[in-house]
């Protein structure tokens, strides 16, 4: 009998989109809210915001594999409960140190929740449909990310505490749904591994013949992606009278492209070799960065970024599907946590590295170097799935 995607998978995806909308109701406005409440300078606010990313990166080594040790459902319930506490905490916080502590906890929550959720989707989905499921999950999350900030701006996010309480209440709803609709035995593959053993499993992932090269390629493509929200924004702000408004249109083009194309491209990838998704995604990134060099008219930046987003739409689900295929069943969350570390390193290094290149060599240097970075990523993906050894089985 032909396997089908279980209904609970679609419920999980819908729940993730719902949670994403309410998180983006407030989190993009956290810096504004923190400044309004504490009066801290932009530099200090930026430092506190950065604590979340730092704690997520560090905690991924320990909390990410926790789902493999205690099970998916307990991990998600605990993470969601902590999410409720942090969102409510932001609503009542007044001291800068309180915001700092909450940001650290928030980063740790994502280190637990993200790998556990992706591992659960993998556990529940038949292998042939995983690329499609990961694509639809990415699509739902992006719809939430597009709707949330608009709703947040309308209800005063960034200036009032109430939106944080609404976001916290949404996570309560999600926690209740997790308790009621996910059977206790679903996704339960606890290994009982110690923290040291979890780190050993991560090291094994880095030695895997396919995953090692895929992670390297993912690091390189993420370096390029990290320029969009940081150094591209700076360049537009410095060189166009309405640079902030233009950047808003650029980001809107990203969201619209994801929403329109993700379902179709995920379905297209479903029965094709994974190497094709990786290769085409890296090629699109390289071409888009090369085109950015010649962009002058405002519409050109918007259109090129929409094209760039096609690469994102291809790379995101196949990057998760390759881990789902190669990670041992009882170590899936550990391997997804390792992917999170790769992303974290790229987004920690990318903005500062790109900023240095932009200052020294302008947009030609920045986008030209990122085009070359993506050519290198293409080569690493081709090496990962080269027609020999382990890679051969994956490439066909």
C-alpha positions in Angstrom: 0.0 0.0 0.0 1.3 3.5 -0.9 2.4 5.5 2.2 0.8 8.8 2.8 1.6 11.9 4.9 -0.1 11.4 8.3 -2.7 14.0 9.3 -0.7 14.9 12.4 2.1 16.2 10.3 -0.2 18.8 8.7 -1.5 19.7 12.2 2.1 20.2 13.3 2.9 22.4 10.3 -0.3 24.5 10.9 0.7 24.9 14.5 4.1 26.0 13.6 2.7 28.6 11.3 0.4 29.8 14.0 3.2 30.0 16.5 5.4 31.8 14.0 2.8 34.5 13.4 2.5 35.3 17.1 6.3 35.2 17.6 6.7 37.7 14.8 4.0 39.8 16.3 6.5 41.0 18.8 10.1 39.8 18.3 10.9 42.1 15.4 9.9 45.0 17.7 11.9 43.8 20.7 14.7 46.3 20.2 12.2 49.2 20.0 10.3 48.0 23.1 13.5 47.5 25.1 14.7 51.1 24.2 11.3 52.5 25.2 11.2 50.7 28.5 14.9 51.0 29.6 16.1 54.0 27.6 19.2 52.1 26.7 21.4 53.2 23.7 21.1 51.4 20.4 24.6 49.9 21.0 23.5 48.4 24.3 20.2 47.2 22.9 22.0 45.5 20.0 24.3 43.8 22.4 21.4 42.4 24.5 19.6 41.3 21.3 22.8 39.5 20.2 22.8 37.5 23.5 19.9 35.4 22.1 21.9 34.3 19.1 25.0 33.6 21.2 23.1 31.5 23.7 21.3 29.6 20.9 24.6 28.7 19.3 26.3 27.6 22.6 23.2 25.7 23.9 22.8 23.8 20.6 25.7 21.6 21.6 23.8 20.5 24.8 20.1 21.2 24.6 19.7 20.3 20.9 20.5 16.6 21.5 18.3 16.6 24.6 15.3 15.5 22.5 17.1 12.3 21.6 17.6 11.6 25.3 14.2 12.4 26.7 11.9 12.2 23.7 10.3 14.7 21.2 7.0 15.4 23.0 8.5 16.2 26.4 11.2 18.4 24.7 8.5 20.4 22.8 6.3 20.8 25.8 9.1 22.1 28.0 10.4 24.4 25.3 6.9 25.8 24.7 6.4 26.4 28.4 9.7 28.3 28.6 8.6 30.2 25.5 5.5 31.3 27.4 7.6 32.4 30.4 10.0 34.4 28.3 7.3 36.2 26.3 5.4 37.0 29.4 8.7 38.1 31.1 9.3 40.6 28.3 5.9 42.2 29.0 6.7 42.8 32.7 10.5 43.4 32.5 11.8 46.9 33.3 15.5 46.5 34.0 18.1 45.9 31.3 19.5 42.9 33.1 16.0 41.3 33.0 15.9 41.7 29.2 19.4 40.2 29.0 18.5 37.1 31.0 15.3 36.6 29.0 17.2 36.8 25.8 19.6 34.2 26.9 16.7 31.9 27.9 15.0 32.6 24.6 18.0 31.5 22.7 18.3 28.3 24.7 14.6 27.6 24.1 15.2 27.6 20.3 18.2 25.3 20.7 15.9 22.7 22.3 12.7 23.4 20.3 14.0 23.6 16.8 15.9 20.3 16.6 13.1 18.5 18.5 10.4 19.7 16.1 12.4 18.9 13.0 13.2 15.4 14.3 9.5 14.9 15.1 8.5 15.8 11.5 11.2 13.4 10.3 9.9 10.6 12.6 6.4 11.0 11.3 6.9 11.5 7.6 7.6 8.7 5.1 11.0 9.3 3.5 9.8 10.0 -0.1 7.6 12.9 1.2 10.1 14.6 3.6 11.3 17.2 1.1 7.7 18.2 0.5 6.9 18.3 4.2 9.9 20.4 5.1 9.1 22.7 2.2 5.5 23.2 3.4 6.7 23.7 6.9 9.1 26.5 5.7 6.2 28.0 3.7 3.8 28.0 6.8 6.5 29.6 9.0 7.1 32.3 6.3 3.4 33.1 6.1 3.5 33.6 9.8 6.6 35.8 9.5 4.9 37.9 6.9 1.6 38.3 8.8 3.0 38.7 12.3 4.9 42.0 11.9 2.0 43.7 10.1 -0.4 42.7 12.9 2.2 43.8 15.5 2.6 47.2 14.0 -1.2 47.7 14.1 -1.6 46.8 17.8 1.4 48.8 19.0 4.1 46.2 19.3 7.4 47.9 20.2 5.6 50.4 22.5 3.2 48.4 24.6 3.4 45.2 26.8 0.1 43.7 25.7 1.3 42.2 22.4 3.9 40.1 24.4 1.1 38.8 26.5 -0.9 37.9 23.4 2.1 36.1 22.0 2.6 34.2 25.3 -1.1 33.2 25.3 -0.7 31.8 21.8 2.1 29.6 23.1 -0.2 28.3 25.9 -2.6 27.2 23.2 0.2 25.5 21.3 1.3 23.7 24.5 -2.2 22.4 25.2 -2.4 21.2 21.6 0.9 19.4 21.9 -0.4 17.6 25.1 -3.7 16.7 23.6 -3.0 15.8 20.0 0.5 14.2 20.1 0.4 10.7 21.5 3.1 10.1 24.1 4.6 7.3 22.0 5.0 9.4 18.9 8.6 10.3 18.2 9.7 8.8 21.4 13.2 7.4 20.8 15.1 8.4 23.9 18.7 7.1 23.8 19.7 7.8 27.4 22.9 9.2 26.0 25.0 11.4 28.2 26.0 14.9 27.2 29.5 13.7 26.3 28.0 11.0 24.1 25.8 13.6 22.4 28.9 15.6 21.5 30.5 12.5 20.2 27.4 12.0 17.9 27.9 15.5 16.6 31.5 14.7 15.8 30.3 11.6 13.9 28.0 13.8 11.9 30.9 16.0 10.9 32.8 12.9 9.7 30.0 11.6 7.6 31.1 11.5 3.9 28.0 13.3 2.6 27.0 15.5 5.6 30.5 17.0 6.1 30.5 18.5 2.6 26.8 19.5 2.8 27.4 21.3 6.1 30.4 23.1 4.5 28.2 24.1 1.5 25.4 25.2 3.9 27.9 27.4 5.8 29.0 29.1 2.6 25.5 29.7 1.3 24.5 31.0 4.7 27.4 33.5 4.6 25.9 34.9 1.5 22.3 34.9 2.8 23.4 36.7 6.0 24.3 39.8 3.9 20.7 40.4 2.9 19.4 41.5 6.2 22.6 43.3 7.3 25.0 44.7 4.7 22.5 45.0 1.9 20.3 47.0 4.3 23.2 49.3 5.1 24.2 49.8 1.5 20.6 50.8 0.5 20.4 53.1 3.5 23.6 54.9 2.6 23.0 55.2 -1.2 19.3 55.8 -1.6 17.2 58.7 -0.2 14.5 56.3 0.9 16.8 53.4 1.6 14.8 52.0 4.6 11.6 52.0 2.5 13.4 50.3 -0.4 14.8 47.6 1.9 11.3 47.0 3.2 10.2 46.3 -0.4 13.2 44.0 -0.9 12.2 42.0 2.2 8.6 41.9 1.1 9.7 40.5 -2.2 11.4 37.7 -0.3 8.3 36.8 1.7 6.0 37.0 -1.4 8.3 34.8 -3.4 8.5 32.2 -0.7 4.7 32.1 -0.3 4.0 31.9 -4.0 6.7 29.4 -5.0 7.5 27.1 -2.0 4.6 24.6 -2.5 5.4 24.2 -6.2 9.2 23.9 -5.9 9.0 21.6 -2.9 6.7 19.3 -4.9 9.1 19.5 -7.9 12.0 18.5 -5.7 10.2 15.5 -4.2 11.2 12.8 -6.7 14.4 14.3 -7.9 18.0 13.8 -6.6 18.9 15.9 -3.6 22.0 17.1 -5.3 19.8 18.9 -7.9 18.2 21.1 -5.2 21.5 21.9 -3.6 23.2 22.7 -7.0 20.4 24.8 -8.5 20.1 26.7 -5.2 23.8 27.6 -5.0 23.8 28.6 -8.7 20.8 30.9 -8.2 22.6 32.5 -5.2 25.7 33.0 -7.3 23.9 34.6 -10.2 21.8 36.8 -7.9 24.9 38.1 -6.2 26.5 38.8 -9.5 23.4 40.7 -10.6 23.4 42.8 -7.4 26.7 44.3 -8.6 24.9 46.0 -11.5 21.8 47.0 -9.7 21.0 50.7 -9.8 17.3 51.3 -10.1 15.3 50.5 -7.0 13.1 48.0 -8.8 16.3 46.1 -9.7 17.1 45.4 -6.1 13.6 44.2 -5.5 13.5 41.9 -8.5 17.0 40.5 -8.0 16.2 39.6 -4.4 13.0 37.9 -5.5 15.2 35.8 -7.8 17.7 35.2 -5.0 14.8 33.9 -2.9 14.3 31.0 -5.3 17.6 29.7 -4.1 16.5 29.9 -0.6 13.3 28.1 -1.4 15.3 25.3 -2.9 18.0 25.0 -0.3 16.0 25.2 2.9 13.9 22.0 2.6 16.6 19.9 0.9 19.1 20.9 3.6 16.7 19.4 6.2 15.8 16.4 4.1 19.5 15.3 3.7 19.9 15.2 7.5 16.6 13.3 7.8 18.0 10.7 5.4 21.4 10.2 6.9 21.0 10.9 10.6 20.5 7.7 12.7 16.9 7.5 14.0 17.9 7.9 17.6 20.2 10.9 16.9 18.1 13.0 14.5 17.7 16.0 16.9 21.5 15.9 17.5 22.2 16.2 13.8 19.6 18.9 13.4 21.3 20.8 16.3 24.5 20.4 14.4 22.9 22.1 11.4 21.8 24.8 13.7 25.4 25.3 14.8 26.5 25.7 11.2 23.8 28.3 10.6 24.8 30.1 13.8 28.4 30.3 12.9 27.7 31.6 9.4 25.3 34.3 10.7 27.8 35.2 13.4 30.7 35.6 11.0 28.9 36.8 7.8 27.6 40.3 8.8 31.0 41.4 10.2 33.0 39.9 7.3 30.6 41.3 4.7 30.8 44.7 6.5 34.5 44.8 6.2 34.4 43.9 2.5 31.7 46.5 1.8 33.8 49.2 3.6 36.9 48.2 1.7 35.7 47.4 -1.8 32.1 48.6 -2.0 29.2 46.7 -3.5 31.3 45.2 -6.2 33.6 43.6 -3.6 30.8 42.5 -1.4 28.5 40.9 -4.0 31.4 39.7 -6.2 32.9 37.8 -3.3 29.6 36.4 -2.3 29.1 35.1 -5.8 32.4 33.4 -5.6 31.5 32.0 -2.2 28.4 30.4 -3.7 30.4 28.9 -6.6 32.5 27.3 -3.9 29.3 26.1 -2.2 28.2 24.5 -5.5 31.5 22.6 -5.7 31.1 21.3 -2.1 27.6 20.1 -2.9 28.8 18.3 -6.0 31.7 16.7 -4.0 29.1 15.6 -1.3 27.1 13.7 -3.9 30.0 12.7 -6.2 29.3 9.4 -8.0 31.4 7.2 -5.7 31.0 5.6 -2.3 28.2 6.9 0.0 27.5 9.8 -2.2 26.4 7.6 -5.1 23.5 6.1 -3.3 22.2 9.6 -2.4 22.7 11.2 -5.8 20.6 8.7 -7.8 
